[in-house]
């Protein structure tokens, strides 16, 4: 029976863990903004759409859906970029599984953008 070992990079517990996690999250946001064109583009879109969602005449629930849809595209892009970085770190060789992983991440973002457009369409014209 093999013993499961924890990663040597595991942090502390309690409040220190929360502080560390927050710092890692900020590092991730900075890295995405610095290295990922798509994340910058979606951030710009969110900077436009989130205030617009607050200004339009709509119910609080509709506004929440518009804002959540905008934030979801950012979350999906972070995950998509993480998949791409992990795959590229593993190997830069072309491989069907690497392509599948990257294509699935891209498909997730496509669905997120379709969702965003659908929410805006329903709120504005529905």
N, C-alpha and C positions, 0 to 999 in steps of 0.2 A: 504494500500500500504506500503510495507516494504522498508526501505531505505537501499541502498547498502553501506556497510562499507568497507573502504580500510583496507588492512592488516596493523597492527601497526608496521610491520617490513619494510614497504616501506621507501626507503631512500630519500635523498634530491633530488633536481633537478639540472639541468645544469652540470657544470664541476664536482662538488662534486659527483653527481650521477654516472658519467663516471668513476671517480676514485674508488668509492665504487664497481661498477660493475666489474671493472678490478680486484680488490682485491678478490672479490667473485669467479671470474673465475679462478684465480690462486689457490685459496683454493680448488676448484673443481678438477683441474688438479692434485694437490698434493694428494688429497684424493683418486682419481682414481688410481694414481700410487702406493700409499701406500697400498690400500685395494683390488685392483682388478688385479688378475693374468692376465686375458685376456687383460686388458689395457696395462700392462707392456709388454706382448708378442707382441701385435700389435704395440706398440711404438718401440720395437726393430726391428720389420719388417719394419716399416717406416724409421727408422734410416739407414737401409740397402737399401731400395728401392728408397727413394727420391734421394740420391746422385747417385745411379745407373741410375735413370731416366735422370739425368743431364749429365751423362757421355756417354750414348749410342748414337749411330748415329740415330737420329730421328728428325722429324720436331718439331718446337716449340709447335705446337698444340698437337702432340702426347706426348711430354714431360709433358705438362700441364695436359693432361688426366691421365697420370700415377701418377703424384704427387697428383692431386685432388682425384683420387681413393684411394690412400694411406691415405690421410687425412680424407676422408669420412669414412673409417673403424674406425678411432679413434673417430670421431664424433658419429657414430652409437653406438660404445661401451660405450661412455659416456651416451648416452640416454638409452641404455639397462641397464646399471648399475643403473641409476637414477630410472628407472621403478622398478627394483628389490628392491632397497633400500626403495622406497615408499611403495611397496606392503608389504615388510617385516615389515616396521614400523607400518602399519595398523594392521597386524596380522601375526603371524607365523603359524597359523592353516592352514591345507591344505583346499583349496577351489577351485572349478572349475574356477572361475573368476580370482583368483590369478594365477593359472596355465596358463590360457589363456593369461593373460597379460605378464607373463614371457616368455612363448613360442613365443609370437608374437615379443617380443624384440629380442629373440634369432634368430628367422626367419629373422628379419631385418638385423642382423649381417651376417647371412649366405648369404643373397642376396648381401650384401656389399662385402663379400669375393669372391663370384662368379664374381661380377663385376670387382673386382681388378684383379683376375686371367684372366678374359676375356680381359681386357684392355692390360695387359702385353702380353698375347698370340697374340692378334691382332697386336700389335706394333712390337713384335719380329718376328712373323712368318706369319703375314697377308699380 
